[in-house]
Amino acid sequence: MYWTFETTEQLATIATWGIKGEHTLMDKVYFAFTGMDFEADMQEMYEQGLTGLEAAAREEIGKYNVNIDGITQYSGGFYLYRTTSAKAPSVPTIMSQNYNGISTFMSENNIAVTGMPFTIYNETFPNGDVIMTNALPVREKIIVAGDTNVFSGYMPTVTAVKVTLVGNYINLGEAWSTAMKHVQDKGYTLSKEKPFEVYVTDPQDHPNPADWITEIYVPIEDLK
């Protein structure tokens, strides 16, 4: 019996399950007397087994957890960014394009990334559309020249309610709802700084979405 697992260009996994070997004489006699259709029985077993494997895999990668960490201080700092408006369905695509553009600019200019990517939500709309700033942290202020569509920014240290999502990004909506409800329930006052999320893990290094970690920060006025 053997298994093979092949990753496709679309990052799907093709699982192949097979058996190879020879039937003994007694096997063949048994099949003849009982009328057993070995090939058909094996086909049914394969289908049931592969269906079960898919269900187990989907359950595993679908696991997630949203945790309210409470109030924290985020140190902020300098960053390079692109700001874009995006329709809800196109947010992941535009976000990826922005990060690729910033990364290319940094690579061409020998600028080092000093932290994990983050997104500032300048404005959100009820239908899911956003105006967002996709950013990569850098050590110091960068003077950006030319028509690069990459800009330099600075985030001050902020006091914020922090919520952590461990799991697929598709659960970010629930995580954000949890964060904003907590702010409302506690009676905190939102500060002028915009809310943002930090992508702690790189999906390329963590193929299982259940392992992805995203930190959500909702800046509030300092408590007195």
Secondary structure, DSSP 8 states (H G I E B T S, - for coil): -EEEEEE-TTS-EEEEEE------HHHHHHHHHHT--HHHHHHHHHHHHHHHHHHHHHHHHT--EEEEEEEEEE--EEEEEEEEEE-GGGHHHHHHHHHHHHHHHHHHTT----S--EEEEEEE-TTS-EEEEEEEE-SS-----SS-S-EEEEE--EEEEEEEEES-GGGHHHHHHHHHHHHHHHT--B-SS--EEEE-S-TTT--SGGG-EEEEEEEB----
